[in-house]
Amino acid sequence: MLTILRWVVIVVLGVTPSILFYVWLAQNAQLPALWPQEISPLPMAAACAVNLTLFAMFACLHTLMAQWEFPRPLYMVITGATLLILMGLWQPLRIPIWALVAPPFGRPVNVAITLTMVCILVAIVSKHSALEFVGLHAATPQLKMTGVYDVVRHPMNVVILAVFWVAPVMNLDRLLLAASATIYLSLAVPIEERRLLRRYGSAYAEYQLRVPAMIPRWWR
């Protein structure tokens, strides 16, 4: 019974909000079918400040939980909760930045590209064992250095950045998210690297010398 309850809690409170977030992002920070949101009544600078604060809250919690090595189920549930808060309190701006695909095809193309990237992300996650990744099975920490991990040390972060940035139709909401994610990962990756060095020692130090962090060296 407890195992079933654990599955339900993690799937409903952890995995589902993560899926919703990528659907929301694919539609340029909109979920019109679930909760139509009007353009924020706040001045643009104030709305941007609120949105950046929400993302900073998510980023700080995410980093602290990783560094303190929270139990994976709790990590997933807290991540899901912060994503719901981020989406629920987001102040929509709806200001277009670029449109490389004309209406009415822009949104479907955006969604298709984002979901393709998410599928690639899921494929990388499956290298960890998806059930371990979401906290449904006990994790066995091990240093992965083969396959895509022999190209870059942080392939999931590379794909996550692509999810944010590869959008033929971009508005200010998504641009804020993409820029925030880029800054966050540029700060979080070195912190994570220090944790991995403490855990794996010289094996990880050698891996750092051999494989780049996020930009492949195709000429190797």
Secondary structure, 3 states (H helix, E strand, C coil): CHHHHHHHHHHHHHHHHHHHHHHHHHCCCCCCCCCCCCCCCCCHHHHHHHHHHHHHHHHHHHHHHHHCCCCHHHHHHHHHHHHHHHHHHCCCCCCEEEECCCCCCHHHHHHHHHHHHHHHHHHHHHHHCHHHHCCCCCCCCCCCCCHHHHCCCCHHHHHHHHHHHCCCEEEHHHHHHHHHHHHHHHHHHHHHHHHHHHHHCHHHHHHHHHCCCCCCCCCC
